[in-house]
Amino acid sequence: MRTFTNCLALPLALVCFLMDDVVAHAGVPGYIVSGRAAEDMARQCYNPSSTDPQYVISICTRVIDETMLSGEPWAYATRAVAYIHTGKLDLALDDLNQAIYVSPRDYRYLPDYFQYRCLTQLNRREAQDALEDCNASLKLRPKDATTTEFRGDVQYALNNYAAAIADLDAALAVKPDNAGALYVRGLARMRNGDTQGGQADVAAAKAKKPDIGRDYPGM
């Protein structure tokens, strides 16, 4: 399966969040933290000063549990990415499920959440569920090169080699220097009977990144 090393980055910096909404709810009863303290905490969750995933998990958990922002999708999504980086895929999936559930259908980051869940499902060896999520992301944001590449990885995991090649062709048309897409396309081409073309892709990928195979253990 594919690792997350070069796929998802911290911080997410979801700058669409409106801080004025937090300030307006200063002193809201029933919450441990509100007002300026909640604002500062929220800033650290959506745009952390540290790239330490444990720090991000801690601060976003406080935002979710101690402020009136428990219904904000970005808090769950940011924590999910941190969980991914610590290898806690079950917890990441729970948070992505919640982020998608509470997101309005026109929310600008919803395609990202489906994309993250696609890759999470793939690494949990739930490729069919992953395919549904990649398709959902592409329905909202058609022709996105990164999601198309991820779907190519999923199609490879499902042994749909022709479909994997088609998706990776499309991803490489946008980002021709993408070593990961080249590598998986090479594997798919070899599995699909094009040994020479596949070996050429794998060689090209290794020329760009000699240790590329480490990102795709078991493939």
N, C-alpha and C positions, 0 to 999 in steps of 0.2 A: 504493500500500500504506500501511498504518498505521504511523506512527512510534511509538517507545517513550517519547516525552517524558513523558507523563502516565500510563503504564501500570504500570511497574515501578519501585520506589523502592529506594534504598540508604540505610541498611543493611537487610538482611533481618531481623536480630535473631531468629534461630531459637533461642529460649530453652529449647527442650526438651532441648538437649544437656546431658549430665551431666558436669560437670567432674571429679567424683570419679574417673571412669574414667581420666582422663589422669593424675591424681596417683598412682593405684594402679599405674600402669605406669612409674613413675619408674625410670630406669636400665635400661630394656629394651634389650638389646643389638641391634645392627643398625640402629639409628635415630640420625640425627645429633643430633636434639633430643628430649628427653624430660623428664618431671617438670614442675617449675614453669615452666621456659622454654617447654615445649610447651603448658602450660595458658594462659600469657599470649598466646602466638601464636594459639592457637585462639580465645581471647576476641576478639582483634582481627579474626579472620576472620569469625566469625558475628555480631559486633556491632561493626563498625569505628568507630574514633574519627574517621576521616576519610571524607568522601563522595567522595573522589577515586577514580574507578574503577581507575586504575593502581595506587594503593596497595592496594586490595582484591585485585586480581589478584596482586600481588606477595606479600602476606601469606598469602593462601589457597593459592598455589602452594607456598609453604614448608611450610604445614601438610600438604599432600598429599604432597610429595616428601621431607620431612625428619622427619616424626613418624609414630607408629603409627596415625594417623588417616586413612590413605589410603583406607579403606573407608567413611568417613562421608559420606552423601549430601549433608548440608548444606554441606560444604566445596566440593563441585563445584557445587552450586546457587548458592551465594553468588558464586563466581567466574564462573559463567555470566551472572548478572545484570550483573556488572561488565563482562564482555565485550560484552553487549548494549549497554550504555551507551557503549562505545567503537566500536560498529559492527562488531565482529568476530563475525558471526553464525555462521560455520562453527565457530569455537572454542566459542561458546556452546552450539551444538547438540551438540558432542562432550561437553561437560560435563553437559548435561542428559540425554543418553543414559546417561551413567555414573551420574548421581544416581538416575535411574529404575531402572536395572539393579540397583543395590546396595540400594535401599530395600525394606524389608519391605512386603508387600502391605497391611498395616494401618497403615503409617507415616502419621502425621497430616499431614505436608506433601506426601505424594505427589500429591494433587490439584493443589497449587500447581505442582509440577514439570511435570505434564502441561499445565497452563495456560500456563506460561512457554514450553514447547516448542511449543504450539499457535501462540502469537504469533510465536515465532521462525521457525517453518516458514512462516507466512503472509508474513512479511517477506522470506523467501527465495523467495517465489513458488511455494511448494509447498503449495497450498491444500488438496489432497486429504489429504495427510499431516497438515496442520494440523487438518482436520475430525476425523480419527481421534483426535487428541490432545485436542481440546476435548470430544469425546464421552467419552473415557476419564476425563477430569477430572470431568465432570458425572455419570458413573456412580458415582464415588466420593463426590461432593459435589453431590447433585442441587439444581437450582434456584439455584445460585450466580449472582448477578447479573453479576459481572464476567466469569466464564467464558461465560455465556450471551451477553453483549454481544460478546465476542471471536468466539464461534461465529457470531453474526450478521454480523460483518465477513468471516468466512471464507465464509459462504454467499453474501454479496454478490460476493466474488472469484470464486466458482464460478458466478456468474450465476443462482443459485437465489434470486431476489428475494423470492418469497413466503415461503420459509423464513427468509430474512434478516429480513424484516419481523416475522415471528412471534417470532423470538428477541429482536429489539430491542424489540418491544412488551413482552415479559416482563421484559427488563432495565429498561426505563423504568417499569414498574409498581412496581419496587422503588426505583429512583433516578430520579425524574422530572426532576431538574435536570441529568441527564447530557448535556452538550452533544454529546459524541462520538456517543453512541447516537442522539440526535436527528438529527444531521447525516447519518450513514450511513443511517438509516431514511428520511430525506428523499430521498437519492439512490436508494435501493432502490424507494421508492414511485414516483418519477418514471420509473425504468426499467420498472416494472411497470404503467405506464399511468395512475397517479394523479398527474398533473402538479400539480394545485392542492394536494393534500395534501402532496406532496413539497416543493414550494416553501415551504409553510407551516412544515414541519419544519426546512428549511435556514435559513429566516429566524429561527426561534426559537433554533436553535443559534448562529447568528451574533450574536443579541442577547445571549446568555450569554457567548460568546467570539468576538469579531470576527474573530480570525485562525484560527478552527477549521480552515479548509481546509488550513493548513500542516501539520497533524497527519495529513493524509490525502492526500499527494501522489499524483497519478496515478489518483485514484478519481473 
